[in-house]
Amino acid sequence: MDVVEKPPVKAPPPPPPEATKTHIKTLDWIVQTNSLFAFTSSFGFGLIPLFPPDGCVAVKKSMVIFNLCSLSSLVFSSLVALSLKKAIRGGTLVNKTAVRAGMIISDIGTASGVVFMTLAFVSTVARALIERGRLSCGDSLSAYAAKEPMLIVPFPIVLPALLIYLFNVIRARTR
């Protein structure tokens, strides 16, 4: 009887240093946050009827475009973060500059996803106000804002928070 030898089992890679553990944890947080935002963005697609009852195609079109841009930005950011995490864990990427650049690219994708999600929210509210007769279909966004201040409420809340986030991200990534 011949004895079949098993191939040697590869040893797991050595544990990453403490700084790398922090990078991996940060990338996990980016992916988790983007997953929640992507769920919210894809949930917004359910709010878009196939045939708008009032015939206002421009608002429906902007809702679709902003939701798609938000979703694609968030998925792009998550893919960059996941690939960085995999490269760090596999030991193929240890260059600090490359890790920082990848994290900044991922953060920019998250930030653009949030901006597009805010615009999709404004379009959703505008559509609801058009259906209730409070706005007319052909108005521009500035006319919407003049008639309905509720449409500009997200901007003073979201944009400063986004600027603080980007400032902190860039400051942390360039140190």
Rosetta constraint file for C-alpha pairs under 8 A:
AtomPair CA 13 CA 90 HARMONIC 7.24 0.50
AtomPair CA 13 CA 91 HARMONIC 7.68 0.50
AtomPair CA 16 CA 20 HARMONIC 5.75 0.50
AtomPair CA 16 CA 21 HARMONIC 6.28 0.50
AtomPair CA 16 CA 89 HARMONIC 7.27 0.50
AtomPair CA 17 CA 21 HARMONIC 6.40 0.50
AtomPair CA 18 CA 22 HARMONIC 6.43 0.50
AtomPair CA 19 CA 23 HARMONIC 6.43 0.50
AtomPair CA 20 CA 24 HARMONIC 6.18 0.50
AtomPair CA 20 CA 88 HARMONIC 7.36 0.50
AtomPair CA 21 CA 25 HARMONIC 6.13 0.50
AtomPair CA 22 CA 26 HARMONIC 6.10 0.50
AtomPair CA 23 CA 27 HARMONIC 6.15 0.50
AtomPair CA 23 CA 85 HARMONIC 7.92 0.50
AtomPair CA 24 CA 28 HARMONIC 6.18 0.50
AtomPair CA 24 CA 85 HARMONIC 5.74 0.50
AtomPair CA 24 CA 88 HARMONIC 7.62 0.50
AtomPair CA 25 CA 29 HARMONIC 6.34 0.50
AtomPair CA 26 CA 30 HARMONIC 6.31 0.50
AtomPair CA 27 CA 31 HARMONIC 6.26 0.50
AtomPair CA 27 CA 81 HARMONIC 5.46 0.50
AtomPair CA 27 CA 82 HARMONIC 7.10 0.50
AtomPair CA 27 CA 84 HARMONIC 7.84 0.50
AtomPair CA 27 CA 85 HARMONIC 6.49 0.50
AtomPair CA 27 CA 103 HARMONIC 7.71 0.50
AtomPair CA 28 CA 32 HARMONIC 6.15 0.50
AtomPair CA 28 CA 81 HARMONIC 7.77 0.50
AtomPair CA 28 CA 82 HARMONIC 7.92 0.50
AtomPair CA 29 CA 33 HARMONIC 6.00 0.50
AtomPair CA 30 CA 34 HARMONIC 6.03 0.50
AtomPair CA 30 CA 78 HARMONIC 6.95 0.50
AtomPair CA 30 CA 81 HARMONIC 7.03 0.50
AtomPair CA 30 CA 106 HARMONIC 7.95 0.50
AtomPair CA 30 CA 107 HARMONIC 7.79 0.50
AtomPair CA 31 CA 35 HARMONIC 6.05 0.50
AtomPair CA 31 CA 77 HARMONIC 7.82 0.50
AtomPair CA 31 CA 78 HARMONIC 5.05 0.50
AtomPair CA 31 CA 81 HARMONIC 6.66 0.50
AtomPair CA 31 CA 82 HARMONIC 7.25 0.50
AtomPair CA 32 CA 36 HARMONIC 6.51 0.50
AtomPair CA 33 CA 37 HARMONIC 6.32 0.50
AtomPair CA 34 CA 38 HARMONIC 5.82 0.50
AtomPair CA 34 CA 74 HARMONIC 5.56 0.50
AtomPair CA 34 CA 75 HARMONIC 7.33 0.50
AtomPair CA 34 CA 77 HARMONIC 7.55 0.50
AtomPair CA 34 CA 78 HARMONIC 6.42 0.50
AtomPair CA 34 CA 110 HARMONIC 6.73 0.50
AtomPair CA 35 CA 39 HARMONIC 6.09 0.50
AtomPair CA 35 CA 74 HARMONIC 7.73 0.50
AtomPair CA 35 CA 78 HARMONIC 7.88 0.50
AtomPair CA 36 CA 40 HARMONIC 6.32 0.50
AtomPair CA 37 CA 41 HARMONIC 6.12 0.50
AtomPair CA 37 CA 74 HARMONIC 7.33 0.50
AtomPair CA 37 CA 114 HARMONIC 7.69 0.50
AtomPair CA 38 CA 42 HARMONIC 6.01 0.50
AtomPair CA 38 CA 70 HARMONIC 7.55 0.50
AtomPair CA 38 CA 71 HARMONIC 5.47 0.50
AtomPair CA 38 CA 74 HARMONIC 6.17 0.50
AtomPair CA 38 CA 75 HARMONIC 7.28 0.50
AtomPair CA 39 CA 43 HARMONIC 5.96 0.50
AtomPair CA 40 CA 44 HARMONIC 6.36 0.50
AtomPair CA 41 CA 45 HARMONIC 7.08 0.50
AtomPair CA 41 CA 67 HARMONIC 5.72 0.50
AtomPair CA 41 CA 70 HARMONIC 6.61 0.50
AtomPair CA 41 CA 71 HARMONIC 5.94 0.50
AtomPair CA 41 CA 117 HARMONIC 6.45 0.50
AtomPair CA 42 CA 46 HARMONIC 7.37 0.50
AtomPair CA 42 CA 67 HARMONIC 7.11 0.50
AtomPair CA 42 CA 71 HARMONIC 6.89 0.50
AtomPair CA 43 CA 47 HARMONIC 7.30 0.50
AtomPair CA 44 CA 48 HARMONIC 7.14 0.50
AtomPair CA 44 CA 67 HARMONIC 6.83 0.50
AtomPair CA 44 CA 120 HARMONIC 7.88 0.50
AtomPair CA 45 CA 64 HARMONIC 7.11 0.50
AtomPair CA 45 CA 67 HARMONIC 6.96 0.50
AtomPair CA 47 CA 124 HARMONIC 7.76 0.50
AtomPair CA 48 CA 60 HARMONIC 6.86 0.50
AtomPair CA 48 CA 63 HARMONIC 7.45 0.50
AtomPair CA 48 CA 64 HARMONIC 7.64 0.50
AtomPair CA 51 CA 55 HARMONIC 7.57 0.50
AtomPair CA 52 CA 56 HARMONIC 6.50 0.50
AtomPair CA 52 CA 57 HARMONIC 7.11 0.50
AtomPair CA 52 CA 60 HARMONIC 7.44 0.50
AtomPair CA 53 CA 131 HARMONIC 7.89 0.50
AtomPair CA 54 CA 131 HARMONIC 6.79 0.50
AtomPair CA 56 CA 60 HARMONIC 6.89 0.50
AtomPair CA 56 CA 137 HARMONIC 5.66 0.50
AtomPair CA 56 CA 138 HARMONIC 7.93 0.50
AtomPair CA 57 CA 61 HARMONIC 5.93 0.50
AtomPair CA 58 CA 62 HARMONIC 6.20 0.50
AtomPair CA 58 CA 137 HARMONIC 7.95 0.50
AtomPair CA 59 CA 63 HARMONIC 6.18 0.50
AtomPair CA 59 CA 123 HARMONIC 6.20 0.50
AtomPair CA 59 CA 126 HARMONIC 7.43 0.50
AtomPair CA 59 CA 127 HARMONIC 6.25 0.50
AtomPair CA 59 CA 137 HARMONIC 7.79 0.50
AtomPair CA 60 CA 64 HARMONIC 6.31 0.50
AtomPair CA 60 CA 123 HARMONIC 7.78 0.50
AtomPair CA 60 CA 127 HARMONIC 7.41 0.50
AtomPair CA 61 CA 65 HARMONIC 6.14 0.50
AtomPair CA 62 CA 66 HARMONIC 5.93 0.50
AtomPair CA 62 CA 120 HARMONIC 7.30 0.50
AtomPair CA 62 CA 123 HARMONIC 6.61 0.50
AtomPair CA 63 CA 67 HARMONIC 6.02 0.50
AtomPair CA 63 CA 120 HARMONIC 5.19 0.50
AtomPair CA 63 CA 121 HARMONIC 7.97 0.50
AtomPair CA 63 CA 123 HARMONIC 5.51 0.50
AtomPair CA 63 CA 124 HARMONIC 6.48 0.50
AtomPair CA 64 CA 68 HARMONIC 6.03 0.50
AtomPair CA 64 CA 120 HARMONIC 7.82 0.50
AtomPair CA 65 CA 69 HARMONIC 6.07 0.50
AtomPair CA 66 CA 70 HARMONIC 5.99 0.50
AtomPair CA 66 CA 116 HARMONIC 5.22 0.50
AtomPair CA 66 CA 117 HARMONIC 6.55 0.50
AtomPair CA 66 CA 119 HARMONIC 6.30 0.50
AtomPair CA 66 CA 120 HARMONIC 5.00 0.50
AtomPair CA 67 CA 71 HARMONIC 6.04 0.50
AtomPair CA 67 CA 116 HARMONIC 6.83 0.50
AtomPair CA 67 CA 117 HARMONIC 6.29 0.50
AtomPair CA 67 CA 120 HARMONIC 5.73 0.50
AtomPair CA 68 CA 72 HARMONIC 5.99 0.50
AtomPair CA 69 CA 73 HARMONIC 5.99 0.50
AtomPair CA 69 CA 113 HARMONIC 6.93 0.50
AtomPair CA 69 CA 116 HARMONIC 6.25 0.50
AtomPair CA 70 CA 74 HARMONIC 6.18 0.50
AtomPair CA 70 CA 112 HARMONIC 7.09 0.50
AtomPair CA 70 CA 113 HARMONIC 4.15 0.50
AtomPair CA 70 CA 114 HARMONIC 6.72 0.50
AtomPair CA 70 CA 115 HARMONIC 7.55 0.50
AtomPair CA 70 CA 116 HARMONIC 4.85 0.50
AtomPair CA 70 CA 117 HARMONIC 5.40 0.50
AtomPair CA 71 CA 75 HARMONIC 6.10 0.50
AtomPair CA 71 CA 113 HARMONIC 6.69 0.50
AtomPair CA 72 CA 76 HARMONIC 5.96 0.50
AtomPair CA 72 CA 113 HARMONIC 7.62 0.50
AtomPair CA 73 CA 77 HARMONIC 6.13 0.50
AtomPair CA 73 CA 109 HARMONIC 5.11 0.50
AtomPair CA 73 CA 110 HARMONIC 6.54 0.50
AtomPair CA 73 CA 112 HARMONIC 6.42 0.50
AtomPair CA 73 CA 113 HARMONIC 4.95 0.50
AtomPair CA 74 CA 78 HARMONIC 6.16 0.50
AtomPair CA 74 CA 109 HARMONIC 6.04 0.50
AtomPair CA 74 CA 110 HARMONIC 5.45 0.50
AtomPair CA 74 CA 113 HARMONIC 5.34 0.50
AtomPair CA 75 CA 79 HARMONIC 6.10 0.50
AtomPair CA 76 CA 80 HARMONIC 6.25 0.50
AtomPair CA 76 CA 106 HARMONIC 7.57 0.50
AtomPair CA 76 CA 109 HARMONIC 6.61 0.50
AtomPair CA 77 CA 81 HARMONIC 6.21 0.50
AtomPair CA 77 CA 105 HARMONIC 7.27 0.50
AtomPair CA 77 CA 106 HARMONIC 4.33 0.50
AtomPair CA 77 CA 107 HARMONIC 6.88 0.50
AtomPair CA 77 CA 108 HARMONIC 7.69 0.50
AtomPair CA 77 CA 109 HARMONIC 4.82 0.50
AtomPair CA 77 CA 110 HARMONIC 5.89 0.50
AtomPair CA 78 CA 82 HARMONIC 5.99 0.50
AtomPair CA 78 CA 106 HARMONIC 6.96 0.50
AtomPair CA 79 CA 83 HARMONIC 6.04 0.50
AtomPair CA 80 CA 84 HARMONIC 6.16 0.50
AtomPair CA 80 CA 102 HARMONIC 6.80 0.50
AtomPair CA 80 CA 103 HARMONIC 7.86 0.50
AtomPair CA 80 CA 105 HARMONIC 7.68 0.50
AtomPair CA 80 CA 106 HARMONIC 5.87 0.50
AtomPair CA 81 CA 85 HARMONIC 6.13 0.50
AtomPair CA 81 CA 102 HARMONIC 7.36 0.50
AtomPair CA 81 CA 103 HARMONIC 6.78 0.50
AtomPair CA 81 CA 106 HARMONIC 6.07 0.50
AtomPair CA 82 CA 86 HARMONIC 6.14 0.50
AtomPair CA 83 CA 87 HARMONIC 6.09 0.50
AtomPair CA 84 CA 88 HARMONIC 6.08 0.50
AtomPair CA 84 CA 93 HARMONIC 7.79 0.50
AtomPair CA 84 CA 99 HARMONIC 6.97 0.50
AtomPair CA 84 CA 102 HARMONIC 6.93 0.50
AtomPair CA 84 CA 103 HARMONIC 7.98 0.50
AtomPair CA 85 CA 89 HARMONIC 6.11 0.50
AtomPair CA 86 CA 90 HARMONIC 5.99 0.50
AtomPair CA 87 CA 91 HARMONIC 6.17 0.50
AtomPair CA 87 CA 92 HARMONIC 5.30 0.50
AtomPair CA 87 CA 93 HARMONIC 5.21 0.50
AtomPair CA 88 CA 92 HARMONIC 6.28 0.50
AtomPair CA 88 CA 93 HARMONIC 5.11 0.50
AtomPair CA 88 CA 94 HARMONIC 6.46 0.50
AtomPair CA 93 CA 98 HARMONIC 7.74 0.50
AtomPair CA 93 CA 99 HARMONIC 7.54 0.50
AtomPair CA 94 CA 98 HARMONIC 7.99 0.50
AtomPair CA 94 CA 99 HARMONIC 7.50 0.50
AtomPair CA 95 CA 99 HARMONIC 6.39 0.50
AtomPair CA 96 CA 100 HARMONIC 6.09 0.50
AtomPair CA 97 CA 101 HARMONIC 6.05 0.50
AtomPair CA 98 CA 102 HARMONIC 6.06 0.50
AtomPair CA 99 CA 103 HARMONIC 6.12 0.50
AtomPair CA 100 CA 104 HARMONIC 6.13 0.50
AtomPair CA 100 CA 173 HARMONIC 5.71 0.50
AtomPair CA 100 CA 174 HARMONIC 7.43 0.50
AtomPair CA 101 CA 105 HARMONIC 6.19 0.50
AtomPair CA 102 CA 106 HARMONIC 6.15 0.50
AtomPair CA 103 CA 107 HARMONIC 6.08 0.50
AtomPair CA 103 CA 173 HARMONIC 7.68 0.50
AtomPair CA 104 CA 108 HARMONIC 6.12 0.50
AtomPair CA 104 CA 169 HARMONIC 7.41 0.50
AtomPair CA 104 CA 170 HARMONIC 7.11 0.50
AtomPair CA 104 CA 173 HARMONIC 7.04 0.50
AtomPair CA 105 CA 109 HARMONIC 6.29 0.50
AtomPair CA 106 CA 110 HARMONIC 6.34 0.50
AtomPair CA 107 CA 111 HARMONIC 6.16 0.50
AtomPair CA 107 CA 166 HARMONIC 7.73 0.50
AtomPair CA 107 CA 169 HARMONIC 7.42 0.50
AtomPair CA 108 CA 112 HARMONIC 6.12 0.50
AtomPair CA 108 CA 166 HARMONIC 7.90 0.50
AtomPair CA 109 CA 113 HARMONIC 6.08 0.50
AtomPair CA 110 CA 114 HARMONIC 6.30 0.50
AtomPair CA 111 CA 115 HARMONIC 6.36 0.50
AtomPair CA 111 CA 162 HARMONIC 6.81 0.50
AtomPair CA 111 CA 166 HARMONIC 7.57 0.50
AtomPair CA 112 CA 116 HARMONIC 6.20 0.50
AtomPair CA 113 CA 117 HARMONIC 6.03 0.50
AtomPair CA 114 CA 118 HARMONIC 6.16 0.50
AtomPair CA 115 CA 119 HARMONIC 6.38 0.50
AtomPair CA 115 CA 159 HARMONIC 7.95 0.50
AtomPair CA 116 CA 120 HARMONIC 6.11 0.50
AtomPair CA 117 CA 121 HARMONIC 6.17 0.50
AtomPair CA 118 CA 122 HARMONIC 6.31 0.50
AtomPair CA 118 CA 154 HARMONIC 6.87 0.50
AtomPair CA 118 CA 155 HARMONIC 7.74 0.50
AtomPair CA 118 CA 158 HARMONIC 7.67 0.50
AtomPair CA 119 CA 123 HARMONIC 6.22 0.50
AtomPair CA 120 CA 124 HARMONIC 6.12 0.50
AtomPair CA 121 CA 125 HARMONIC 6.25 0.50
AtomPair CA 122 CA 126 HARMONIC 6.09 0.50
AtomPair CA 122 CA 151 HARMONIC 5.66 0.50
AtomPair CA 122 CA 152 HARMONIC 7.66 0.50
AtomPair CA 122 CA 154 HARMONIC 7.80 0.50
AtomPair CA 123 CA 127 HARMONIC 6.09 0.50
AtomPair CA 124 CA 128 HARMONIC 6.31 0.50
AtomPair CA 125 CA 129 HARMONIC 6.19 0.50
AtomPair CA 125 CA 151 HARMONIC 6.91 0.50
AtomPair CA 126 CA 130 HARMONIC 6.09 0.50
AtomPair CA 126 CA 135 HARMONIC 7.55 0.50
AtomPair CA 126 CA 144 HARMONIC 7.49 0.50
AtomPair CA 126 CA 151 HARMONIC 7.06 0.50
AtomPair CA 127 CA 131 HARMONIC 6.21 0.50
AtomPair CA 128 CA 132 HARMONIC 6.38 0.50
AtomPair CA 129 CA 133 HARMONIC 6.26 0.50
AtomPair CA 129 CA 134 HARMONIC 5.30 0.50
AtomPair CA 129 CA 135 HARMONIC 5.79 0.50
AtomPair CA 130 CA 134 HARMONIC 5.80 0.50
AtomPair CA 130 CA 135 HARMONIC 4.73 0.50
AtomPair CA 130 CA 136 HARMONIC 5.87 0.50
AtomPair CA 130 CA 137 HARMONIC 6.44 0.50
AtomPair CA 135 CA 139 HARMONIC 7.76 0.50
AtomPair CA 135 CA 144 HARMONIC 6.91 0.50
AtomPair CA 135 CA 147 HARMONIC 7.36 0.50
AtomPair CA 139 CA 143 HARMONIC 5.67 0.50
AtomPair CA 139 CA 144 HARMONIC 6.39 0.50
AtomPair CA 140 CA 144 HARMONIC 6.23 0.50
AtomPair CA 141 CA 145 HARMONIC 6.13 0.50
AtomPair CA 142 CA 146 HARMONIC 6.16 0.50
AtomPair CA 143 CA 147 HARMONIC 6.23 0.50
AtomPair CA 144 CA 148 HARMONIC 5.75 0.50
AtomPair CA 144 CA 149 HARMONIC 7.88 0.50
AtomPair CA 144 CA 151 HARMONIC 7.14 0.50
AtomPair CA 145 CA 149 HARMONIC 5.16 0.50
AtomPair CA 145 CA 150 HARMONIC 7.40 0.50
AtomPair CA 145 CA 151 HARMONIC 5.66 0.50
AtomPair CA 145 CA 152 HARMONIC 6.06 0.50
AtomPair CA 149 CA 153 HARMONIC 6.76 0.50
AtomPair CA 152 CA 156 HARMONIC 7.49 0.50
AtomPair CA 153 CA 157 HARMONIC 6.91 0.50
AtomPair CA 154 CA 158 HARMONIC 5.68 0.50
AtomPair CA 154 CA 159 HARMONIC 7.94 0.50
AtomPair CA 155 CA 159 HARMONIC 5.46 0.50
AtomPair CA 156 CA 160 HARMONIC 6.53 0.50
AtomPair CA 157 CA 161 HARMONIC 6.63 0.50
AtomPair CA 158 CA 162 HARMONIC 6.00 0.50
AtomPair CA 159 CA 163 HARMONIC 6.08 0.50
AtomPair CA 160 CA 164 HARMONIC 6.14 0.50
AtomPair CA 161 CA 165 HARMONIC 6.13 0.50
AtomPair CA 162 CA 166 HARMONIC 6.13 0.50
AtomPair CA 163 CA 167 HARMONIC 6.01 0.50
AtomPair CA 164 CA 168 HARMONIC 6.13 0.50
AtomPair CA 165 CA 169 HARMONIC 6.05 0.50
AtomPair CA 166 CA 170 HARMONIC 6.02 0.50
AtomPair CA 167 CA 171 HARMONIC 6.01 0.50
AtomPair CA 168 CA 172 HARMONIC 5.93 0.50
AtomPair CA 169 CA 173 HARMONIC 5.97 0.50
AtomPair CA 170 CA 174 HARMONIC 6.01 0.50
AtomPair CA 171 CA 175 HARMONIC 6.56 0.50
